[in-house]
């Protein structure tokens, strides 16, 4: 019996949940003029599932039929799952209907590969093109590109999508060759490089003052790595991420903790990767991108190449470098204040702005930064000195919340 649209949605939305790279921040502002929907300069607000994945977009696969047999993927051709396929028109109608019902604010569209990368990508692009040109859809559109897609289709995709992404999948090339032998590292890098080049060309045309330039993927490009499907350490993953950011000007590298799909592969573990490992990688990624930490500095706080799962990486670094603390909140540089556990970028900017008008005391610091539990041992103020707190062997125990015991045997 043919599947209904609702049945297809159930199958293909579930298959898409393993893709973490669907955050829509950075979209081009579209609030005026004719058409359906809008994207604000601040991006789209999201709801998140308990495991941290974004659910605010219509997040589906065009199909979960696939000619590839990637061991970590639930949609691989050897996986015993229910299969379904949307037509292009069905995705368009579903997107518009859900938007009009105020259920979604945009579309994240990926797909298994049927017949070839080009044929599948052509269908993905048709969805975005019809939404934009035929229906004036002004909401957010994220298209997942397929390695091996020709340059012409990549170029067309960027004209209609806010963001493009192409997954590198594994942090190590050897792991990709073992677990996804039909995918090519060379083709993935070629696709990422092509997208970067087109984004930069679009930006140069805009700055040159051309009237109403057509932006190419204005929210940039991203990629994703599966964590825990191979033997890569956290350091291996972070090194790979640093290289990807530098080489392809990515907006984000997403980390997806490996989860057995219920249709296991003989070459993979049946145990899921702890979600806290994924979380620690995101925290460390943030430190390198926004807090001025270098990869060698992060490496100093690792044990055997792995992040400490029981403590956040910034606090781990501070505890390993107690000689640099305490810092004077009224005199320390922004770079040094960003190293203080418990102080985020916004709090540090507020501190720097406020101290121009006079010395800050501890109460004022609390007003600017919130909780001071983790901050106190690492700062100086006119009315506060940590004394021997920094030298206390029990400082870590005092700062790290107690771990709930597992009920499993």
Backbone torsions as a table, in degrees:
resi	resn	phi	psi	omega
1	UNK	NA	136.3	176.6
2	UNK	-62.1	143.2	179.6
3	UNK	-79.5	144.7	173.4
4	UNK	-77.7	166.0	177.6
5	UNK	-60.2	-39.3	179.4
6	UNK	-63.8	-40.8	178.0
7	UNK	-66.1	-40.7	176.5
8	UNK	-62.4	-41.8	-180.0
9	UNK	-61.7	-42.1	179.1
10	UNK	-59.9	-43.7	-177.2
11	UNK	-72.3	-46.9	-170.5
12	UNK	-83.8	-22.7	171.6
13	UNK	-73.6	-38.7	177.5
14	UNK	-64.6	-39.7	-179.9
15	UNK	-67.5	-25.4	-177.9
16	UNK	-83.7	-9.0	-172.9
17	UNK	-67.6	-17.2	-178.5
18	UNK	-80.9	-7.8	178.6
19	UNK	-92.7	115.2	-175.0
20	UNK	-88.2	-15.4	-167.8
21	UNK	-87.1	61.0	-177.9
22	UNK	-122.6	12.5	176.8
23	UNK	-66.0	139.3	-169.2
24	UNK	-109.8	13.9	179.6
25	UNK	-62.5	147.4	178.0
26	UNK	96.7	4.0	-179.8
27	UNK	-65.4	152.5	178.8
28	UNK	-67.9	137.7	-177.7
29	UNK	-70.4	124.5	177.6
30	UNK	-140.0	95.6	-176.8
31	UNK	-125.6	-9.8	-176.2
32	UNK	-119.9	162.8	176.8
33	UNK	93.2	179.0	-177.4
34	UNK	-79.3	156.2	177.5
35	UNK	128.9	178.9	-176.3
36	UNK	-109.1	130.2	173.0
37	UNK	86.3	176.7	-179.5
38	UNK	-159.7	160.7	171.2
39	UNK	-129.3	122.5	179.2
40	UNK	-85.0	164.5	179.9
41	UNK	-63.6	-23.2	-178.6
42	UNK	-88.2	1.1	-178.1
43	UNK	84.8	-174.0	-174.0
44	UNK	-99.1	140.9	175.8
45	UNK	-75.2	145.0	-175.5
46	UNK	-124.8	153.6	163.2
47	UNK	-103.9	151.5	-177.3
48	UNK	-126.8	144.9	174.8
49	UNK	-75.8	165.5	-179.6
50	UNK	-57.2	-26.7	179.0
51	UNK	-90.6	10.3	171.3
52	UNK	91.7	3.3	-178.1
53	UNK	-87.0	147.5	-175.6
54	UNK	-78.3	136.8	-179.0
55	UNK	-128.9	10.5	-172.8
56	UNK	-80.8	-24.7	176.3
57	UNK	-88.2	158.4	166.0
58	UNK	-71.2	108.5	-170.7
59	UNK	-116.3	103.1	-173.3
60	UNK	-141.9	164.6	167.5
61	UNK	-96.4	145.2	171.2
62	UNK	-65.2	-38.4	174.1
63	UNK	-157.6	153.6	172.4
64	UNK	-107.8	10.5	165.2
65	UNK	-70.3	139.9	-178.8
66	UNK	-152.8	138.0	178.5
67	UNK	-85.1	-9.2	179.7
68	UNK	-92.8	161.4	-178.6
69	UNK	-128.9	53.5	179.9
70	UNK	-68.1	124.0	-170.0
71	UNK	-60.4	-32.4	-174.3
72	UNK	-86.4	-4.8	-170.7
73	UNK	-101.3	131.5	-179.4
74	UNK	-67.9	-22.3	-177.2
75	UNK	-93.7	5.8	-178.9
76	UNK	-57.3	156.5	-171.9
77	UNK	-65.0	-24.6	-179.3
78	UNK	-89.0	-1.5	-178.5
79	UNK	-80.0	136.9	-177.9
80	UNK	-91.1	73.1	-179.7
81	UNK	-120.5	160.3	173.5
82	UNK	-67.0	137.5	-178.7
83	UNK	-109.5	148.8	178.2
84	UNK	-153.6	162.5	178.6
85	UNK	-149.7	125.9	172.2
86	UNK	-82.4	148.0	165.4
87	UNK	-82.6	163.4	177.9
88	UNK	-58.8	-45.2	-178.1
89	UNK	-64.3	-34.4	178.8
90	UNK	-65.3	-40.9	178.3
91	UNK	-65.7	-40.9	179.1
92	UNK	-61.8	-49.0	-178.3
93	UNK	-64.4	-40.5	-179.9
94	UNK	-63.3	-43.4	179.6
95	UNK	-61.9	-47.7	-178.7
96	UNK	-66.1	-41.0	-178.5
97	UNK	-65.1	-45.0	-179.5
98	UNK	-68.4	-33.1	177.1
99	UNK	-66.5	-44.4	-178.9
100	UNK	-64.8	-26.7	176.9
101	UNK	-84.5	3.8	178.8
102	UNK	64.1	29.9	178.4
103	UNK	-90.4	-28.5	-176.8
104	UNK	-136.8	166.3	174.3
105	UNK	-124.7	6.2	179.8
106	UNK	177.9	-174.8	-173.8
107	UNK	-131.0	130.6	168.6
108	UNK	-114.2	116.8	-172.8
109	UNK	-124.9	121.8	175.4
110	UNK	-126.8	-175.1	-179.1
111	UNK	-167.8	152.1	162.2
112	UNK	-71.1	166.2	-177.2
113	UNK	-98.1	119.4	176.0
114	UNK	-115.3	131.3	-179.4
115	UNK	67.2	-62.4	-179.9
116	UNK	-159.9	163.5	177.9
117	UNK	-62.1	-41.2	-177.6
118	UNK	-66.9	-43.4	-179.3
119	UNK	-64.2	-40.8	179.8
120	UNK	-68.9	-44.7	179.4
121	UNK	-62.4	-37.2	178.4
122	UNK	-58.4	-38.9	177.6
123	UNK	-68.3	-40.5	177.4
124	UNK	-60.0	-44.3	-179.0
125	UNK	-66.5	-37.8	178.9
126	UNK	-60.3	-39.2	177.9
127	UNK	-58.4	-51.6	-178.2
128	UNK	-64.4	-39.9	-178.0
129	UNK	-65.5	-43.6	178.8
130	UNK	-65.4	-42.6	177.9
131	UNK	-58.7	-46.6	-176.3
132	UNK	-71.7	-52.2	-169.5
133	UNK	-85.8	-40.1	-176.1
134	UNK	-85.9	-30.4	-175.3
135	UNK	-117.7	0.7	178.1
136	UNK	61.4	29.4	-178.3
137	UNK	-66.9	124.0	-175.7
138	UNK	-112.9	8.2	177.2
139	UNK	-77.0	-176.0	-175.7
140	UNK	-80.3	137.0	176.7
141	UNK	-131.9	125.2	176.4
142	UNK	-120.3	122.8	179.0
143	UNK	-111.4	132.1	176.1
144	UNK	-90.8	115.5	-178.5
145	UNK	-83.2	154.3	-175.5
146	UNK	-107.6	127.9	177.7
147	UNK	-53.8	136.9	-179.2
148	UNK	96.1	-5.0	177.8
149	UNK	-65.9	141.4	-178.5
150	UNK	-68.3	157.3	-176.4
151	UNK	-61.4	-36.4	-178.0
152	UNK	-62.6	-41.3	178.7
153	UNK	-70.7	-37.7	174.9
154	UNK	-60.2	-42.8	-179.6
155	UNK	-63.6	-39.3	180.0
156	UNK	-71.1	-38.2	-179.5
157	UNK	-58.6	-41.1	-177.6
158	UNK	-68.2	-15.5	178.5
159	UNK	-77.9	-23.3	-174.7
160	UNK	-115.3	-17.3	-179.3
161	UNK	-99.4	145.5	172.8
162	UNK	-73.0	-40.5	179.4
163	UNK	-136.8	143.8	172.1
164	UNK	-114.5	149.4	174.4
165	UNK	-144.6	151.2	176.0
166	UNK	-142.1	120.8	-172.1
167	UNK	-78.8	130.9	172.1
168	UNK	-80.9	-18.5	173.6
169	UNK	71.9	-59.5	-174.6
170	UNK	-120.4	144.5	178.2
171	UNK	-70.6	-22.1	-178.4
172	UNK	-118.5	137.2	-179.3
173	UNK	-61.6	-37.7	-179.2
174	UNK	-62.0	-37.5	179.2
175	UNK	-67.2	-38.6	177.7
176	UNK	-64.7	-40.9	178.8
177	UNK	-63.0	-34.2	-179.3
178	UNK	-78.7	-44.2	-171.3
179	UNK	-94.3	-20.9	178.9
180	UNK	-139.3	65.9	-171.4
181	UNK	-62.4	-19.7	-179.0
182	UNK	-85.4	-10.0	177.3
183	UNK	-93.1	148.5	-175.5
184	UNK	-116.0	124.9	175.7
185	UNK	-59.4	-39.1	180.0
186	UNK	-61.5	-43.5	-179.5
187	UNK	-67.2	-37.1	177.5
188	UNK	-63.3	-47.4	-179.3
189	UNK	-65.0	-37.3	178.9
190	UNK	-64.2	-41.1	178.6
191	UNK	-65.7	-43.8	178.4
192	UNK	-63.0	-40.7	-179.9
193	UNK	-66.6	-40.5	179.2
194	UNK	-62.9	-44.3	-179.7
195	UNK	-64.7	-41.8	177.3
196	UNK	-59.9	-44.4	-178.2
197	UNK	-60.6	-43.3	-178.4
198	UNK	-70.0	-36.4	176.9
199	UNK	-63.6	-44.2	-179.6
200	UNK	-65.9	-39.9	177.3
201	UNK	-61.8	-40.2	178.4
202	UNK	-63.8	-42.3	178.6
203	UNK	-64.2	-39.4	178.4
204	UNK	-65.3	-38.5	178.5
205	UNK	-65.9	-37.4	179.5
206	UNK	-65.9	-44.6	-177.9
207	UNK	-70.2	-20.2	178.8
208	UNK	-77.1	-6.6	174.4
209	UNK	88.2	15.3	177.7
210	UNK	-63.6	138.2	-175.8
211	UNK	-65.2	123.6	176.0
212	UNK	45.2	61.6	-180.0
213	UNK	-64.3	147.5	178.4
214	UNK	-84.3	112.8	-175.5
215	UNK	-72.9	144.8	177.7
216	UNK	-107.3	118.1	-179.8
217	UNK	40.0	67.2	-173.1
218	UNK	-60.7	-22.4	176.6
219	UNK	-90.8	8.8	173.9
220	UNK	80.3	-161.1	180.0
221	UNK	-130.2	159.0	-179.4
222	UNK	-142.4	174.6	177.4
223	UNK	-149.1	176.1	-176.5
224	UNK	-144.6	144.5	174.4
225	UNK	-124.4	139.3	174.0
226	UNK	-82.8	129.6	-176.7
227	UNK	-104.4	123.0	174.0
228	UNK	98.4	-2.9	177.4
229	UNK	-79.0	-21.3	176.9
230	UNK	-125.4	-172.0	-174.9
231	UNK	-91.1	10.9	-179.2
232	UNK	-60.4	137.9	175.4
233	UNK	-82.1	170.0	175.6
234	UNK	-60.9	-36.6	177.8
235	UNK	-64.2	-41.0	176.5
236	UNK	-58.9	-43.0	-178.7
237	UNK	-66.2	-44.0	-179.1
238	UNK	-68.0	-35.9	175.5
239	UNK	-63.5	-43.4	178.2
240	UNK	-62.8	-41.8	179.0
241	UNK	-62.9	-45.2	179.8
242	UNK	-59.3	-40.3	178.3
243	UNK	-66.9	-39.8	179.3
244	UNK	-65.5	-43.8	177.6
245	UNK	-59.3	-45.0	-177.3
246	UNK	-69.5	-37.8	-173.6
247	UNK	-82.0	-33.5	-170.2
248	UNK	-125.0	11.0	176.5
249	UNK	50.0	46.5	-177.2
250	UNK	-70.1	146.7	171.9
251	UNK	-75.4	-38.8	179.9
252	UNK	-151.9	146.9	162.9
253	UNK	-108.7	123.8	-179.9
254	UNK	-100.1	147.0	-179.8
255	UNK	-117.5	129.3	-178.3
256	UNK	-122.3	111.1	-179.7
257	UNK	-61.7	128.8	-179.9
258	UNK	-60.5	133.1	178.9
259	UNK	-132.8	122.6	175.1
260	UNK	-55.1	135.3	-171.0
261	UNK	-91.3	-2.1	-173.3
262	UNK	89.0	-5.6	175.3
263	UNK	-129.6	71.3	-165.8
264	UNK	-66.7	156.1	174.7
265	UNK	-105.0	146.8	-177.4
266	UNK	-66.5	-20.9	-175.7
267	UNK	-96.4	2.8	-177.2
268	UNK	-120.7	156.1	177.0
269	UNK	-68.1	152.5	174.5
270	UNK	-92.1	0.5	179.9
271	UNK	-99.3	133.1	178.8
272	UNK	-73.7	153.0	173.1
273	UNK	-74.4	132.4	179.7
274	UNK	-57.6	133.6	179.3
275	UNK	-62.9	-25.0	178.6
276	UNK	-64.9	-29.3	176.8
277	UNK	-65.7	-44.1	175.1
278	UNK	-57.8	-43.8	-179.0
279	UNK	-62.8	-43.7	179.7
280	UNK	-64.1	-35.6	176.9
281	UNK	-64.9	-41.4	176.8
282	UNK	-62.6	-42.7	179.0
283	UNK	-60.8	-42.8	-179.5
284	UNK	-68.5	-40.4	175.5
285	UNK	-56.3	-42.0	179.5
286	UNK	-64.5	-40.3	179.5
287	UNK	-60.7	-40.1	-178.0
288	UNK	-75.2	-31.3	-176.4
289	UNK	-86.1	-34.1	-171.1
290	UNK	-124.0	-11.3	-175.7
291	UNK	-114.5	4.0	174.0
292	UNK	79.6	12.8	178.4
293	UNK	-80.2	138.1	175.2
294	UNK	-93.3	160.9	178.8
295	UNK	-61.1	-41.9	176.5
296	UNK	-59.7	-34.3	177.5
297	UNK	-67.3	-41.9	177.5
298	UNK	-61.6	-40.9	-177.6
299	UNK	-59.8	-32.1	-179.3
300	UNK	-62.0	-28.4	-176.1
301	UNK	-95.1	4.9	-179.7
302	UNK	-91.9	152.1	175.1
303	UNK	-117.9	113.9	-177.3
304	UNK	61.8	29.9	179.4
305	UNK	80.0	6.1	-176.1
306	UNK	-117.6	143.3	174.4
307	UNK	-73.0	148.6	176.6
308	UNK	-75.6	117.3	-176.8
309	UNK	-74.5	-16.7	-175.4
310	UNK	-90.5	-4.1	-175.0
311	UNK	-148.5	144.1	-178.3
312	UNK	-71.8	150.0	-170.9
313	UNK	-64.9	-28.1	178.9
314	UNK	-70.1	-42.7	176.8
315	UNK	-67.2	-37.5	177.6
316	UNK	-60.9	-41.0	179.0
317	UNK	-66.5	-43.6	-178.1
318	UNK	-63.5	-40.8	179.4
319	UNK	-66.5	-28.0	178.3
320	UNK	-83.9	-8.3	-178.6
321	UNK	-131.6	50.6	-176.6
322	UNK	-64.5	-21.4	-179.3
323	UNK	-65.3	-18.6	-180.0
324	UNK	-86.0	-6.4	-176.6
325	UNK	-119.0	161.8	0.9
326	UNK	-78.7	159.1	177.6
327	UNK	-110.7	145.4	-179.2
328	UNK	-80.6	117.6	-176.1
329	UNK	-66.2	-17.8	-178.8
330	UNK	-94.1	-10.1	-176.6
331	UNK	-129.5	-19.9	-175.3
332	UNK	-65.8	149.3	177.5
333	UNK	-69.9	162.8	177.6
334	UNK	-59.7	-40.7	-178.6
335	UNK	-60.0	-39.4	-178.8
336	UNK	-77.0	-36.2	177.4
337	UNK	-63.1	-33.4	178.9
338	UNK	-67.3	-16.0	177.6
339	UNK	-85.4	-7.6	-177.5
340	UNK	-78.1	121.7	176.9
341	UNK	-56.4	137.1	178.8
342	UNK	91.9	-8.2	177.7
343	UNK	-107.7	118.3	176.6
344	UNK	-91.5	178.3	-176.5
345	UNK	-63.3	-41.2	-179.0
346	UNK	-67.9	-40.1	178.8
347	UNK	-63.5	-41.7	179.2
348	UNK	-63.8	-41.7	178.8
349	UNK	-64.5	-37.3	177.3
350	UNK	-67.0	-39.0	179.0
351	UNK	-62.7	-46.6	-178.1
352	UNK	-63.6	-39.4	178.8
353	UNK	-67.7	-40.8	-175.9
354	UNK	-72.4	-35.2	-175.6
355	UNK	-73.2	-10.1	174.8
356	UNK	-67.1	-20.6	-176.6
357	UNK	-102.1	5.7	178.7
358	UNK	145.7	163.5	-178.7
359	UNK	-65.8	138.2	179.2
360	UNK	-91.1	136.0	174.1
361	UNK	-101.4	176.1	-173.2
362	UNK	-62.3	-39.6	-179.6
363	UNK	-63.6	-38.2	178.7
364	UNK	-70.1	-36.2	175.5
365	UNK	-62.1	-40.4	179.0
366	UNK	-63.2	-38.1	179.1
367	UNK	-66.5	-34.1	-177.6
368	UNK	-83.9	-31.4	-170.9
369	UNK	-113.8	-11.2	-177.6
370	UNK	85.5	-140.0	-177.3
371	UNK	-59.7	138.0	-178.6
372	UNK	-108.9	9.8	-175.4
373	UNK	-55.5	-48.0	-178.6
374	UNK	-84.5	-18.7	-176.1
375	UNK	-79.1	-41.9	-170.3
376	UNK	-48.4	-48.4	-175.5
377	UNK	-66.3	-12.4	-170.4
378	UNK	-114.0	5.6	-176.7
379	UNK	-130.9	159.9	171.9
380	UNK	-118.1	144.0	173.6
381	UNK	-142.5	164.6	-179.5
382	UNK	-55.6	-29.2	-179.3
383	UNK	-113.6	19.8	-178.4
384	UNK	-149.8	131.4	170.0
385	UNK	-134.6	134.7	-177.3
386	UNK	-72.1	-13.6	179.0
387	UNK	60.6	-127.2	-176.4
388	UNK	-89.5	7.0	-176.8
389	UNK	-58.2	-40.1	-177.4
390	UNK	-66.4	-26.3	-177.8
391	UNK	-93.0	-2.0	-177.3
392	UNK	-73.3	124.5	179.1
393	UNK	-63.8	-20.1	-178.2
394	UNK	-93.9	9.7	-176.8
395	UNK	-60.1	-44.6	179.1
396	UNK	-59.2	-45.4	-179.3
397	UNK	-61.5	-35.0	-179.5
398	UNK	-70.9	-34.8	-173.6
399	UNK	-89.9	-25.4	-176.4
400	UNK	-91.3	125.2	179.8
401	UNK	-63.2	148.6	-179.3
402	UNK	-63.7	144.4	-178.7
403	UNK	-88.4	134.3	176.8
404	UNK	-70.4	132.5	179.9
405	UNK	-69.9	141.6	177.5
406	UNK	-72.9	142.5	178.5
407	UNK	-89.6	-7.9	-178.5
408	UNK	-78.8	151.0	-179.3
409	UNK	-97.5	NA	NA
